[in-house]
Amino acid sequence: MQLKDKVALVTGGRGGIGRAICARFLKEGATVFAADLSEHGSLEDAATDDSRFVKLDVTSEADAKAAMAKVDAECGRLDVLVNAAGIEIEHTIEQTSLDDWNRIFAINVTGTFLTSKHALPLMRQAAASGTGASIINFGSYDGFIADPGLAAYCASKGAVHALTRAMACDHGPEGIRVNAVCPGYVDTPMLRSFFSGEGSGAGGGSLDTVLDAVKAVHPTRTCGTPEDIANLVNWLASDEARYASGQLWVLDGGLSAQVQQMRL
Ligand SMILES: NC(=O)c1ccc[n+]([C@@H]2O[C@H](COP(=O)([O-])OP(=O)(O)OC[C@H]3O[C@@H](n4cnc5c(N)ncnc54)[C@H](O)[C@@H]3O)[C@@H](O)[C@H]2O)c1
């Protein structure tokens, strides 16, 4: 078990990817706090697991403080923080209202900042008493290259990438590693919403047709699953990754390695 005796908190822990991370962490022996807006997150019908649920709106500093106070009271340390809460808004900049722009930055960027800021005292404690602590942020391949109609989302993920490097530089000397996982297309409620939206270039086909077409443009001929992402997050959380910090780990089935002409 790679995470035995570790304590982890996962924001967006009841969403598609967050849920798979919680399940994997539990399997690896960690005590897991799943932090989300609601018990069911983005997956209304999914079964719950043995994670301890924390109600958290990542845009609220009071919520961030309260979540860390709960972890402190119950466990007295935090070894692993995963900032997986996120939203996307499917618009060009012209279609994006200022309120929507501010909302996506509040969740994807400010949320990562606030949760990490208030986790640091507990993580420093864990790092000092053991083998180091690990923060894993969620970027996206959209922080490197753009999907059509996702302007504010792409910008917010670029900001998370830069924040990840800055946090790694500042907190590495304290024994806290900071990385970002940058997924490509992963089959979750977020991706299904994107392909059902008007701006995705999906051309109005059925969801299954669109997903098949998307798989076909990957060099690996498949989309990712939440479990694929959880595999990498688990490694970054583990002591095996002691030399890994400040990096943006793209996990996209080779999609962003491929020149577009290969699709013609
Ligand atoms: N699915 C993909 O293809 C993909 C690709 C690249 C990056 N990502 C990133 O991975 C992360 C997880 O995405 P997902 O696909 O699992 O999405 P999802 O919609 O299934 O899950 C996101 C979760 O975040 C929660 N959330 C939203 N706003 C919140 C808030 N203010 N406070 C707390 N929780 C909040 C939601 O309730 C939901 O449970 C996101 O950061 C996303 O941007 C996903």
The ligand as a Gaussian input file, in Angstrom:
#p B3LYP/6-31G(d) Opt

LIG

0 1
 N      -12.642000      15.657000     -17.643000
 C      -11.676000      16.123000     -18.405000
 O      -11.574000      15.785000     -19.590000
 C      -10.645000      17.066000     -17.829000
 C       -9.573000      17.447000     -18.658000
 C       -8.608000      18.309000     -18.155000
 C       -8.703000      18.776000     -16.850000
 N       -9.766000      18.395000     -16.071000
 C       -9.811000      18.947000     -14.715000
 O       -9.949000      17.887000     -13.790000
 C      -10.633000      18.359000     -12.622000
 C      -11.808000      17.425000     -12.310000
 O      -12.709000      17.468000     -13.417000
 P      -13.848000      16.377000     -13.691000
 O      -13.795000      16.037000     -15.118000
 O      -13.794000      15.323000     -12.655000
 O      -15.133000      17.306000     -13.488000
 P      -16.496000      17.040000     -12.698000
 O      -17.413000      18.110000     -13.152000
 O      -16.910000      15.617000     -12.837000
 O      -16.051000      17.263000     -11.172000
 C      -15.728000      18.530000     -10.665000
 C      -16.139000      18.553000      -9.207000
 O      -15.782000      19.860000      -8.673000
 C      -16.830000      20.245000      -7.820000
 N      -16.858000      21.717000      -7.682000
 C      -17.257000      22.633000      -8.594000
 N      -17.227000      23.864000      -8.046000
 C      -16.789000      23.718000      -6.763000
 C      -16.552000      24.608000      -5.703000
 N      -16.790000      25.933000      -5.830000
 N      -16.099000      24.118000      -4.520000
 C      -15.888000      22.770000      -4.371000
 N      -16.100000      21.877000      -5.346000
 C      -16.550000      22.344000      -6.541000
 C      -18.114000      19.725000      -8.479000
 O      -19.191000      19.632000      -7.525000
 C      -17.654000      18.381000      -9.001000
 O      -17.935000      17.331000      -8.087000
 C      -11.095000      19.794000     -12.944000
 O      -10.183000      20.719000     -12.388000
 C      -10.998000      19.832000     -14.453000
 O      -10.806000      21.142000     -14.936000
 C      -10.737000      17.558000     -16.527000

